[in-house]
Amino acid sequence: MPFIDLATGQQVSPQHPNAIKLETFVFDALPMCQTSIVYETDREDEFAPIKNASGDGVLDSPETSKRLQIERAAAWLAAKGVTLPRTDSGQTDATLEIKATTALYPDDLDSADLPAAIKPGESLLI
């Protein structure tokens, strides 16, 4: 992990690992609970964390979180009849976001003013 050398004020990029990632998981707290439940859900629908830095093939990065959220919004919009652009690999070719104040569930979009189609490369906030 890069750091600032206090003697020189310069950023240093070490050649070898020099840090430890501290991370706690929700299940670490379960022994402290009086009661608990387990709730299973689809990762694609409910879980798009950012736990790691950007990088090619890195899971739980800003890029993978954004992609999961775009694809969830695309699925909700497609279910409501919106035509979506797709890349050759099948990914949505647009940046989409549905505000929580607009919809928490797909059916909440029934009363929303939705476009009939989205153009390739378009950015849309609903």
Residue pairs with C-beta under 8 A, 6 or more apart in sequence:
1 14
1 17
1 18
1 19
2 11
2 12
2 13
2 14
3 11
3 12
3 14
3 18
4 10
4 11
4 12
5 11
5 12
23 51
30 36
41 47
43 68
44 68
44 71
44 72
45 72
47 68
48 64
48 65
48 66
48 68
48 69
48 72
49 60
49 65
50 60
50 61
50 62
50 65
51 60
52 58
52 59
52 60
52 61
53 61
54 61
54 62
54 63
55 61
58 64
67 91
69 97
70 92
70 94
70 95
70 96
70 97
71 91
71 92
73 96
73 97
73 98
73 126
74 84
74 92
74 94
74 96
75 106
76 98
76 103
76 106
76 109
77 84
77 96
77 98
77 109
77 114
77 118
77 126
78 84
79 106
80 106
80 109
80 110
80 114
81 114
81 116
82 114
82 115
82 116
82 117
82 118
83 116
83 117
83 118
84 92
84 93
84 94
84 117
84 118
85 92
85 93
85 94
85 118
85 119
85 120
85 121
85 122
86 92
86 93
87 93
93 120
93 121
94 118
94 119
94 120
94 121
94 122
94 123
94 124
95 122
95 123
95 124
96 118
96 123
96 124
96 126
97 124
97 125
97 126
98 109
98 126
99 125
99 126
102 108
102 109
102 112
102 126
103 109
103 112
103 126
109 126
112 126
114 126
115 124
118 124
